[in-house]
Amino acid sequence: MGTTEMTGLSLLPRHASAPPRVLPFLNALPDRLRPTLESRHVQAALIWGYDYVLDIQELEPGKRLTIGSDEKCTMQVCHEFTRQRHVPIVQTRDDGSATVYLPAGATVRFSRDGQDFSIVQLVEQGLAEPIHAPVEGARIDLELHDQATLWFGQLRLIVRFVKPTWRRPEKYDAGFWSRVAIYVLTAVTVYRMAIITEPDDFEAPDPPVIYWALAGED
């Protein structure tokens, strides 16, 4: 007979005779990925079934995570709840903080300080705010070691903070590269003019006929 045990993230069915398994996103982060207030990105992982990762992304500060069947969505999630919709799930801010939207149409398990909460429990305890837009459900600010899990049928979306695994590129300086392009074009022009006006003893590149013709020689 199967039993149910509390994991730190959610209630998952387990068989008493099954050997222990290390499952992605259910265990503590390694030190190299443990976030800090000064170094954190929102990580979103889309999992099919028990442990098959379909997509995993990190959100830059100020970016939004959306799901649905719309091709403009950050993640493609085809489910009755998201059909033909563009559903916002995470909104990050420039300071690195983030708000998670918990839709009422999804099964939600929110983990904080070793405890798991449903949407109703979060609202009842004053941890989340009930909302009607941009989704019907609730919203909650994601703390450093929180983890939100949303089920859409067999799909599971996990949202949490991690230490950034890539460095944000520097801002593109259009003026600098424009100046570089001008300098390169100027250098090429000067070089070509120098070839045309070289003295007679200059050894021109092959074929020499082109050089002599350009130099005005008979």
C-alpha positions in Angstrom: 0.0 0.0 0.0 1.4 3.4 -0.9 2.0 6.0 1.7 2.3 9.8 1.6 5.2 11.7 3.1 6.0 15.4 3.5 9.0 16.5 1.4 9.7 20.1 2.2 8.2 21.2 -1.1 4.9 19.2 -1.5 3.0 16.1 -0.6 4.1 13.4 -3.0 3.0 9.7 -3.1 5.7 7.3 -2.3 5.8 3.5 -2.0 7.2 2.3 1.3 9.4 -0.2 -0.5 10.8 2.3 -3.0 14.5 3.2 -2.6 15.3 6.8 -1.8 15.9 9.0 -4.8 17.5 12.4 -5.3 14.9 14.4 -7.2 15.6 17.7 -8.9 14.4 20.9 -7.2 13.3 19.0 -4.1 16.6 19.1 -2.3 18.7 22.0 -0.8 20.6 24.0 -3.4 24.4 23.4 -3.5 26.5 26.3 -2.2 27.5 27.5 -5.7 23.8 28.1 -6.4 22.6 29.4 -3.0 21.3 33.0 -3.5 22.1 36.1 -1.5 20.3 39.4 -1.4 23.2 40.9 -3.4 23.3 38.0 -5.9 20.0 36.4 -7.0 18.0 35.6 -10.1 14.6 34.0 -10.3 14.8 30.5 -11.7 11.8 28.9 -13.3 11.7 25.2 -14.1 9.0 23.4 -16.1 8.8 19.7 -15.3 6.7 17.0 -16.9 5.5 14.2 -14.6 7.8 13.2 -11.8 11.3 14.6 -12.8 11.5 15.2 -16.5 12.8 18.8 -17.0 11.3 20.4 -20.1 12.6 24.0 -19.7 14.6 26.0 -17.2 15.2 29.7 -17.3 16.6 32.5 -15.3 14.9 35.9 -15.3 16.9 39.1 -15.5 15.8 41.9 -13.1 12.8 43.7 -14.5 11.6 40.8 -16.6 8.3 38.9 -16.4 7.6 35.2 -16.7 4.4 34.3 -18.6 2.9 30.9 -19.5 0.3 29.8 -22.0 -0.2 28.7 -25.5 0.6 32.1 -27.0 4.0 31.9 -28.8 5.0 35.2 -27.1 4.8 33.5 -23.7 8.1 32.9 -21.8 7.2 29.2 -21.4 4.7 27.2 -23.5 2.2 25.5 -21.2 -0.7 23.8 -23.0 -3.5 23.2 -20.4 -7.2 23.9 -20.1 -6.4 26.8 -17.7 -3.9 28.4 -20.0 -5.4 27.6 -23.4 -5.2 30.6 -25.7 -4.0 32.7 -22.8 -1.0 34.8 -21.7 -0.8 34.2 -18.0 1.7 36.2 -15.9 3.4 34.1 -13.1 6.4 36.1 -12.0 7.3 39.8 -12.1 10.9 40.7 -11.2 12.1 44.2 -10.3 15.3 46.1 -10.9 16.5 45.5 -7.4 16.3 41.8 -7.8 13.1 41.2 -5.8 10.2 39.4 -7.3 6.4 38.9 -7.0 4.8 35.5 -7.8 1.2 35.3 -9.0 -0.6 32.2 -7.9 -3.6 31.5 -10.2 -6.7 30.0 -8.6 -7.0 27.6 -11.6 -3.7 25.8 -10.7 -2.8 23.5 -7.8 -0.3 25.5 -5.7 2.1 24.5 -3.0 4.2 27.4 -1.6 7.2 26.5 0.6 8.6 28.9 3.2 10.8 28.2 6.2 10.2 24.5 6.0 6.4 24.8 5.8 4.0 24.2 2.9 1.0 26.4 2.2 -1.9 26.4 -0.3 -3.3 29.6 -1.7 -6.1 29.6 0.8 -3.6 29.1 3.7 -1.3 31.9 2.4 -4.2 34.4 2.3 -5.7 33.3 5.6 -2.4 33.8 7.4 -1.8 37.2 5.7 1.2 36.0 3.7 -0.4 36.6 0.3 -2.8 39.1 -1.0 -6.0 38.0 -2.9 -6.2 39.6 -6.4 -8.5 39.6 -9.4 -5.9 41.0 -11.9 -3.7 40.2 -13.8 -4.9 36.7 -12.7 -7.7 35.5 -10.4 -5.9 34.2 -7.3 -3.2 35.7 -5.0 0.2 37.3 -5.2 3.1 37.0 -2.8 6.6 38.5 -2.7 9.2 35.8 -3.1 11.7 35.7 -0.2 15.2 34.5 -0.6 14.6 30.8 0.2 11.0 30.5 -0.8 9.8 28.0 -3.5 6.6 28.1 -5.4 5.2 25.1 -7.2 2.3 25.2 -9.5 0.7 22.1 -11.1 -1.1 22.2 -14.5 -2.2 18.6 -15.0 1.1 16.7 -15.4 3.1 19.9 -15.8 4.8 21.3 -12.7 6.3 24.8 -12.7 8.8 25.5 -9.9 9.9 29.1 -9.1 12.7 30.1 -6.7 15.8 32.3 -6.3 19.2 31.0 -7.3 22.6 32.6 -7.5 23.0 33.8 -11.1 24.8 31.3 -13.3 25.6 33.9 -16.0 26.9 37.5 -16.0 24.6 40.2 -17.3 26.1 41.7 -20.4 27.3 45.3 -20.2 25.0 47.9 -21.8 25.6 48.3 -25.5 27.4 51.5 -26.3 26.3 52.5 -29.8 28.4 55.6 -29.9 31.6 53.8 -29.1 31.1 51.2 -31.9 30.1 53.9 -34.3 33.4 55.6 -33.7 35.3 52.3 -34.1 33.5 51.8 -37.5 34.5 55.3 -38.6 38.1 54.7 -37.6 38.3 51.4 -39.5 36.8 52.9 -42.6 39.2 55.8 -42.5 42.2 53.5 -42.1 41.1 51.4 -45.0 40.6 54.5 -47.2 44.0 55.9 -46.3 45.6 52.6 -47.0 44.0 52.3 -50.5 45.0 55.8 -51.4 48.6 55.1 -50.3 48.7 52.1 -52.6 47.5 54.2 -55.5 50.1 56.9 -55.0 53.1 54.7 -54.2 56.3 55.6 -56.2 57.5 53.5 -59.1 59.8 51.2 -57.1 56.9 50.1 -54.9 56.4 46.3 -55.2 52.6 46.1 -55.9 50.6 43.0 -55.0 49.8 40.5 -57.7 48.6 41.2 -60.3 50.9 44.2 -61.0 48.9 45.2 -64.1 46.1 46.6 -61.8 48.6 48.8 -59.9 50.2 50.2 -63.0 46.8 50.9 -64.6 45.7 52.7 -61.4 48.9 54.7 -61.3 48.4 56.0 -64.7 51.4 54.2 -66.2 51.5 53.3 -69.9 
